[in-house]
Amino acid sequence: MRLALLQVVRVLRDIPAEGLLSGMIGTVVEVFDSPHPAYEVEFIDPAGRTLKQAALVEEDLEVLGANPP
């Protein structure tokens, strides 16, 4: 399944190299097709400040909720 811009996703495993923990929730902010499918995901704090932004593959992510319009 291909992810879309602005989809809300959850990290499925710890990714120490990116400082990400399983269960963190973020938003897809870019979709890459080359050299292989990947997604730039932004993680924010409750005040809306960016905590992390990382390029991840679909296998690392679970989609939450419905697709955006």
C-alpha positions in Angstrom: 0.0 0.0 0.0 1.3 3.4 -0.9 1.2 6.1 1.7 -0.1 9.6 0.8 0.9 13.1 1.8 -0.6 14.2 5.1 -1.4 10.6 6.3 -1.0 10.2 10.0 1.3 7.2 10.8 2.8 5.4 13.8 6.3 4.0 14.0 6.3 0.2 14.3 9.8 -0.3 15.8 12.5 1.6 17.5 14.8 3.3 15.0 17.7 4.5 17.2 19.7 6.0 14.3 16.8 8.5 13.8 16.0 8.9 17.5 12.6 7.3 17.0 10.7 5.0 19.3 8.0 2.5 18.5 4.6 4.1 18.9 5.6 7.7 17.9 3.0 9.3 15.7 3.8 11.6 12.8 2.6 12.9 9.5 3.8 12.1 6.0 5.2 15.4 4.6 6.9 14.0 1.4 6.7 10.9 -0.8 9.8 9.6 -2.6 9.8 7.2 -5.4 13.5 6.9 -6.2 15.7 5.0 -5.6 12.9 3.1 -3.7 9.6 4.2 -2.1 10.2 6.1 1.1 8.4 8.7 3.2 9.5 11.9 5.0 7.6 11.9 8.3 7.5 14.8 10.7 7.0 14.3 14.4 5.8 17.2 16.5 5.4 18.0 20.2 2.0 19.2 21.7 2.9 22.8 21.0 3.3 22.0 17.3 7.1 22.3 17.2 9.0 19.8 15.1 10.8 17.2 17.2 12.2 15.0 14.4 11.9 14.6 10.7 13.0 11.3 9.1 12.9 9.4 5.8 11.3 6.0 6.5 10.1 3.0 4.5 6.6 1.7 4.6 7.6 -1.4 6.6 8.5 0.9 9.5 5.0 2.6 9.5 1.4 1.9 10.3 -1.4 4.1 8.9 -3.7 5.6 11.5 -7.2 6.7 10.5 -8.5 7.3 6.9 -6.6 8.7 3.9 -6.6 12.5 3.6 -8.9 14.0 0.9 
